[in-house]
Amino acid sequence: MHLTILQTGDVPQHLQPRFANYPQMFRHMFASGGGDFSFSEIDVRSVALPDAAALEGLVITGSPAGVYEDHAWLDPLRTFIRAAYEAETPMLGICFGHQIMADALGGTVEKSGRGWGLGRHLYRVEARPHFLAELPDTIAVACSHQDQVVLPPPEAEVVLASAFAPYAGLLYKTGKALSFQPHPEFDDAYAKALVDLRRGNAPETVIEEAIASFATPSDSMALRRAIVRFFADTA
C-alpha cells in the first residue's frame, strides 16, 4: 500500500539538527509497527494537493498551526479532506491532523482552557474496532498540544479519551478515517525536547509533571501496530 504523507509543519528549527523531520518520523513509525508501505510526501503549505480519490492512503502530520488561524493552505486542505472522506480514501490524522480532520468534517476545535498537554498522557480505549482489539484498556502515549477537538463531527465515534482530552481519538462512520490527538510517531527523546521547549510558556508545574510522566512505560508501539492494522483493514 502506498501512503501519501501530508506535511503540515516542521520540527522546531533549533531541534532540527538532532531529530528527523515529521515525514521521516512517520516512515519509522510504520516500519517499526510492522507495516509494509511505500511513501511519498507533499508539503501542503507550498505544493498543490492531488486528487484525493486517486490516493491509496494518506497521513496528515502535526503542525504548530491552529485550524482557526489565517493560513492560505488551510481551506484547500479542508476541501481535500472532505474529498478524501467522500471518496473513502483511507486517512489518518495525528495532533493537528486530528484537529483539521474534525474541523473539516463538521466538528469544533479550540485552544483549550485546560492549557498545555505535555508529556506522556494516559488515554482510555473507549471503543474496540478490529484494529484496536489488542490494546489494553488504558494506553500511555506522548502528546504536545494546546488546541483540542471540543465537539466531534456527527459521523465520528470516540475511540480514545482522557479527562484532559475527551475526544483524543476519533473513528469516522465510513471506517476509512481515523485520527488521534497524541503522537505515536514521537520517540521519547523528541517528546522530552518538546517539553523543554515549552519552559516559560507552560506553567512550571505542568513542565515538571510532564517530565515525571516519562517514567510511565510507553504504549506507542501498541498504537503503531494498531494503526498499521487500520490501514491493512482498509486496503
Secondary structure, 3 states (H helix, E strand, C coil): CEEEEEECCCCCHHHCCCCCCHHHHHHHHHHHCCCCCEEEEEECCCCCCCCHHHCCEEEECCCCCCCCCCCCCHHHHHHHHHHHHHHCCCEEEECHHHHHHHHHCCCEEEECCCCCEEEEEEEEECCCCHHHCCCCCEEEEEEEECEEEEECCCCEEEEEECCCCCCCEEEECCCCEEEECCCCCCCHHHHHHHHHHCECCECHHHHHHHHHHCCCCCCHHHHHHHHHHHHHHHC
